[in-house]
Amino acid sequence: MAKMIVSAALLIASLALPLTISAHVNRTVGPYTFFLVLIEEPTFESNRAGFEFRVHDGDRSIEGLDRTLHAVATGAAGPVALVVSGVNAQGWYDVETDTMGRPFDPGAGGDWTLRLTGTVEGMAVDVSFPTAFPAYPRVATPTRPAAARETSSGLDVWTLVDVGLVLVAAAWFGRKVRRRLSVATPTA
């Protein structure tokens, strides 16, 4: 009985996790730790996509990397030269526009590698971060007024799939438990 409860809990927990967990990547280069995360997805008119990263040496954040690092993201569509911006309000470097100023678009998602080259405090670096952007459906430019876009809400397909799978698993486990209880309970 306890085994079934643990199995059910693990199944439900695994369904609640994202399908890919490579949205956060750590790399150590010399004394520096690079920590990279994906910026919001999916990309559309009022949203953005790309990468954010921090570099630190112990507790000390490294500044000025927007002047010394170059970024290239490579995915199924090929390489895209990107701009490393200055540190944002949260202390992260953003990499979300190409060298022509266009927003980075990971397309239909999938595997991408961000490669940072240049120097960190005079030390040469060449570090790559394999990541996986979620496979969101492409979002067309909305035709509704901006006020309607801001107030509408909805569930994405994967949330509905996860909820459905959890309900099916709960029904299946509930049925198994009822069967075992009815077999184990003697009738008078």
C-alpha positions in Angstrom: 0.0 0.0 0.0 2.8 2.4 1.0 4.6 1.5 -2.3 1.6 2.5 -4.3 1.2 5.8 -2.6 4.9 6.6 -3.1 4.6 5.5 -6.8 1.5 7.7 -7.2 3.3 10.7 -5.6 6.4 10.3 -7.8 4.2 10.0 -10.9 2.3 13.2 -10.1 5.5 15.0 -9.2 7.1 14.0 -12.4 4.1 15.3 -14.4 4.4 18.6 -12.6 8.0 19.1 -13.7 8.8 20.8 -17.0 9.6 18.4 -19.9 13.1 19.8 -20.2 15.3 20.8 -17.3 18.2 22.3 -19.2 16.8 25.8 -18.9 19.4 26.6 -16.2 23.1 25.8 -16.9 26.2 26.3 -14.7 29.8 26.3 -15.9 33.0 26.9 -14.0 35.8 28.6 -16.0 38.9 29.2 -13.9 37.8 31.0 -10.8 34.5 32.2 -12.4 31.1 30.6 -12.2 28.8 31.3 -15.1 25.0 30.7 -14.5 22.7 30.9 -17.5 18.9 30.8 -17.6 16.4 31.2 -20.5 14.5 34.4 -20.7 10.7 34.2 -20.9 9.0 32.2 -23.7 7.3 32.0 -26.1 8.5 35.0 -28.1 5.8 37.3 -29.5 5.1 41.0 -29.9 4.9 42.0 -26.2 7.2 39.3 -24.8 10.8 38.4 -25.3 13.1 35.3 -25.6 16.8 34.8 -25.1 19.3 34.2 -22.4 20.3 35.8 -19.1 23.5 35.1 -17.3 25.6 36.0 -14.3 29.3 35.6 -13.7 30.7 35.6 -10.3 34.0 34.9 -8.5 32.8 33.6 -5.1 30.4 36.2 -3.8 31.6 39.0 -6.1 29.7 39.6 -9.3 31.8 40.4 -12.4 30.9 43.7 -14.2 31.7 45.1 -17.6 31.2 41.8 -19.5 29.0 43.6 -22.0 32.2 45.1 -23.3 34.4 42.0 -23.3 32.2 39.1 -24.2 30.6 38.1 -27.6 27.6 35.7 -27.9 26.5 33.3 -30.6 23.4 31.2 -30.3 23.3 28.1 -32.6 20.1 26.1 -33.2 18.5 24.1 -36.0 18.3 27.3 -38.1 22.0 28.0 -37.8 24.1 30.5 -35.8 22.8 33.9 -34.7 25.3 36.6 -33.5 23.8 38.2 -30.4 24.5 41.3 -28.3 25.5 41.0 -24.6 23.7 43.9 -22.9 24.7 45.7 -19.8 23.6 44.4 -16.4 19.9 44.7 -15.9 18.1 45.8 -12.7 18.4 42.2 -11.3 22.1 42.1 -11.9 22.0 39.8 -14.9 23.4 40.3 -18.5 20.7 39.9 -21.1 21.4 38.3 -24.5 18.1 38.8 -26.4 18.8 40.8 -29.6 21.0 40.1 -32.6 23.7 42.5 -33.9 21.1 44.2 -36.1 18.8 45.0 -33.1 16.2 42.4 -33.9 14.7 40.3 -31.1 16.1 36.8 -30.7 13.6 34.1 -31.8 14.2 30.5 -31.0 11.7 29.5 -33.6 9.8 26.3 -32.7 12.0 25.7 -29.7 14.4 22.8 -29.4 18.1 22.5 -28.7 20.2 25.7 -28.8 23.7 26.4 -27.6 24.8 29.8 -26.4 28.6 30.3 -26.9 30.3 33.1 -25.0 33.8 34.1 -26.1 36.1 37.0 -25.1 37.6 37.8 -21.8 36.6 38.0 -18.1 38.9 40.3 -16.2 41.6 39.7 -18.7 41.3 35.9 -18.8 40.3 34.4 -22.2 37.1 32.4 -22.1 35.3 30.2 -24.6 32.3 28.6 -22.9 29.2 26.9 -24.3 25.8 26.4 -22.7 23.6 23.7 -24.3 20.0 24.5 -23.6 16.5 23.5 -24.8 13.8 26.1 -25.5 10.3 24.7 -25.0 8.4 23.9 -28.2 5.7 26.5 -27.9 3.2 26.9 -30.7 4.0 30.0 -32.9 2.0 33.0 -31.7 0.8 35.3 -34.5 0.6 39.1 -34.0 -2.6 39.6 -32.1 -5.4 41.4 -33.9 -7.4 42.2 -30.7 -7.0 45.6 -29.0 -4.1 45.9 -26.5 -6.6 46.2 -23.6 -8.2 42.9 -24.5 -4.8 41.2 -24.8 -3.8 42.3 -21.4 -6.9 41.1 -19.6 -7.4 37.7 -21.4 -6.2 34.5 -19.8 -6.0 30.9 -20.8 -4.3 27.6 -20.2 -1.7 26.3 -22.6 -2.0 22.9 -24.1 0.8 21.3 -22.0 -0.9 22.4 -18.8 -4.2 20.7 -20.0 -2.3 17.6 -20.9 -0.6 17.4 -17.5 -3.9 17.9 -15.7 -5.5 15.2 -17.8 -2.6 12.8 -17.1 -2.8 13.5 -13.4 -6.6 12.8 -13.4 -6.1 9.5 -15.4 -3.3 8.4 -13.0 -5.4 9.3 -9.9 -8.4 7.3 -11.3 -6.2 4.3 -12.1 -4.5 4.3 -8.7 -7.9 4.8 -6.9 -9.3 1.8 -8.8 -6.3 -0.4 -7.9 -6.6 0.6 -4.2 -10.3 -0.1 -4.1 -9.7 -3.5 -5.7 -7.1 -4.4 -3.1 -9.3 -3.2 -0.3 -12.2 -5.2 -1.5 -10.1 -8.3 -1.8 -8.4 -7.8 1.6 -11.7 -7.0 3.5 -13.5 -10.2 4.6 -17.2 -10.2 4.1 -19.4 -11.4 6.9 
